[in-house]
Amino acid sequence: MKCPIPSNEASRLQAVYAYDILDTLPEVEFDTLTRLAANALDMPAAVIGLMDSDRLWFKSQIGLGVAQLDRQIAFCAHALMQPNQVLMIEDMRLDQRFQHNPLVTAEPNIRFYAGAPLVNHQGYALGTIAVADTRPRTLTANQQAMLQDFSKLVVASLESRNTANLLQKFAMTDELTGLANRAQFQRSLQLELAHAERTGKSFSLFYMDLDHFKSINDTYGHAAGDEVLVKVAQRMAAQLRGEDLLARLGGDEFGLIVRNHVNLTAEAIAQRTVEEVSKPMVLSNGQCLNIGISIGYAGHNRGSASSKDLLTQADEALYINKRTKALKA
């Protein structure tokens, strides 16, 4: 069984992924729209589905009892081919495209289907809102228009959700470096503590700041100082895994949370960071600088410390590191 693929599939998938919604938990606005569609059209089953590359994932569903379907058997794959109209199949057993579909020949024994594509402002069909029944049915023109209206409401909810997520992301992001900011760092630390208590897995917390950063601003100007911060952030981020969190805490201060690294100790991570940051740096004005960084860290094991204790330990370790450097200078 082979399903049709839209000609703009690559761009369509990018549009779906941009909403960052696949595999998220249920949300009341989508469940409400699914119930309204089912009740308004007197249908036992209704879904809001987003079409991934190989599956139809349900953000909300009533009457099917599954979280997703293989794209090859999803009726919605056919609905996507006609983004501006409702796909209605009055009796699946009489349609050659679907009469041998396992959703028709076995549980849930679907006989009727109607799906309205979810078309965003760019014109991409992201998925569908669809209704189904176990007996042959039809929808009037007004009912089909109603289903299309529901599809517009779903898209509006997607857009609203996306805007809210973007605003939250901006609120948690350092504008200069693009790293997480202090608020996100504090939030992530609390989540990491909860994860460690639940699983028993350890993590390390690092506090870092640049050596003599004020002299860079005083000598070369704040624009050069900003460029240094960006380059340092990029150097450190390049050394990290996806699950690690690097944040700019303010000024030339950075924080890092590293979950139990199999191959590297906290000391080794700190040393690698020092070596990477300390490499000669050439600014856009041609000025070559050597930047130093001081690091303090603390490790967490189940039940060993609160967030306040960890932050204090890492801060004290940073102070000791900076004082040791000053004495050696």
Secondary structure as UniProt FT lines:
FT   TURN            7..8
FT   HELIX           9..18
FT   TURN            22..23
FT   HELIX           28..40
FT   TURN            41..42
FT   STRAND          45..51
FT   STRAND          55..62
FT   STRAND          68..70
FT   HELIX           71..73
FT   HELIX           76..79
FT   TURN            80..81
FT   TURN            83..84
FT   STRAND          87..89
FT   HELIX           92..94
FT   TURN            96..100
FT   HELIX           102..105
FT   TURN            107..108
FT   STRAND          112..119
FT   TURN            121..122
FT   STRAND          125..133
FT   HELIX           141..171
FT   TURN            175..177
FT   HELIX           182..199
FT   STRAND          203..211
FT   HELIX           213..220
FT   HELIX           222..237
FT   TURN            238..239
FT   TURN            242..243
FT   STRAND          245..250
FT   TURN            251..252
FT   STRAND          253..259
FT   HELIX           266..277
FT   STRAND          281..282
FT   TURN            284..285
FT   STRAND          288..289
FT   STRAND          292..300
FT   TURN            302..303
FT   HELIX           307..328
//
